[in-house]
């Protein structure tokens, strides 16, 4: 009788261990996927930063053109 109980307990422990191993594998997979998402997000944020810098440079250039245009218009009005 004790042998049957021990075998039954061993079978349950094996099932628990198997389930735990599956959960650990799934957790590892989800951890890897989350890391990939975070890396992708960081890349997008970096790209947005570069776009903002390029936009700022274009705005500075446009401001310079506007100043030159205003000076030209003033000279034409004076002449």
C-alpha positions in Angstrom: 0.0 0.0 0.0 2.8 2.4 0.9 4.4 1.7 -2.5 1.3 2.7 -4.3 1.1 6.0 -2.3 4.8 6.7 -2.9 4.4 6.0 -6.6 1.3 8.3 -6.7 3.2 11.0 -4.9 6.1 10.6 -7.3 3.8 10.9 -10.3 2.3 14.1 -8.9 5.7 15.5 -8.2 6.8 14.7 -11.8 3.7 16.5 -13.2 4.3 19.5 -11.0 8.0 19.6 -12.1 7.0 19.3 -15.7 4.4 22.1 -15.4 7.0 24.3 -13.6 9.5 23.7 -16.4 6.9 24.7 -19.0 6.1 27.8 -17.1 9.8 28.7 -16.7 10.4 28.2 -20.5 7.4 30.4 -21.2 8.6 33.1 -18.8 12.0 33.0 -20.5 10.4 33.4 -23.9 8.2 36.3 -22.6 11.3 37.9 -21.0 13.1 37.8 -24.4 10.2 39.2 -26.2 9.8 42.0 -23.8 13.5 42.8 -24.1 13.1 42.9 -27.9 10.1 45.3 -27.5 12.1 47.6 -25.2 15.0 47.6 -27.7 12.7 48.5 -30.5 11.1 51.2 -28.4 14.5 52.7 -27.6 15.3 52.7 -31.3 12.1 54.5 -32.2 12.7 57.1 -29.5 16.2 57.6 -30.8 14.9 58.0 -34.3 12.3 60.6 -33.1 15.1 62.5 -31.4 17.0 62.6 -34.7 13.9 63.8 -36.5 13.4 66.5 -33.9 17.0 67.7 -34.4 16.6 67.7 -38.2 13.3 69.7 -37.8 15.1 72.2 -35.5 17.9 72.6 -38.1 15.3 73.3 -40.9 13.6 75.8 -38.7 16.8 77.7 -38.1 17.5 77.7 -41.8 14.0 78.9 -42.6 14.4 81.7 -39.9 17.7 82.7 -41.6 15.9 82.9 -45.0 13.1 85.0 -43.5 15.6 87.4 -42.1 17.4 87.8 -45.4 14.1 88.2 -47.2 13.1 91.0 -44.8 16.4 92.8 -45.3 16.0 92.6 -49.1 12.4 93.9 -48.9 13.5 96.8 -46.7 16.3 97.7 -49.1 13.9 97.6 -52.1 11.4 99.8 -50.2 14.2 102.3 -49.4 15.4 102.5 -53.0 
